[in-house]
Amino acid sequence: MPTDAVVFVVDDDDAVRESLEISLKLAGHQVESFASAPDFLASGAPSRSGCLITDIRMPGMDGLELQEELKKRNSALPTHSTQRFVSQASGPCALDNQPQAALRRESG
């Protein structure tokens, strides 16, 4: 990743978001985190250099809708999706939006 690249984390769960942010910073990455998809979109981050880690299940605009919005905006930001609960309904749909990876996380 370029030196000015940022790992953007979007997750409504404070503990998960903060844990990812700390872990990524300890690994040497620049990190910006957001509690919601609309906050992320309003920040201008989708046009910047980096990658996105987003939860799939969030209130309001969820991670799948966020991925769709990024596609509409022609964002080239690589996307990695996480979800705590894997279901047949969300799994294939998440992959249809062509994330770079779909990560399953364990419940805390």
Phi, psi and omega in degrees: 000141178302156184297335178269003181288146182237142170268116180264129180245125177238113180202133181282344180276110184306315184296317180293314181300313181293322178296315177298317181299314180297313181299316181291322178294320177297332178277000175096010181267151168280134185226139169230133182239154184222143181275350181207158177297316178300323177297318179298312182297321182290340184284344185086359182301325182301341180264000182266170180278134177152210176213165184239133169245118182229144173287148177277318183263106176219151177292156182072233177283118180272179183296327178291318178294324176298316178298319177298317179296321178296321177297317179299326180274005182056036178287134178265011183293117176299139185239135175240125183256142174237153172205143181281323184247123179262127177226160178294332181290318184271329184303300181298322181297319179299321180286331177298331180279005174057052172291158176291331178201151173240116186251131176265133179243150181277151176292145181270000000 
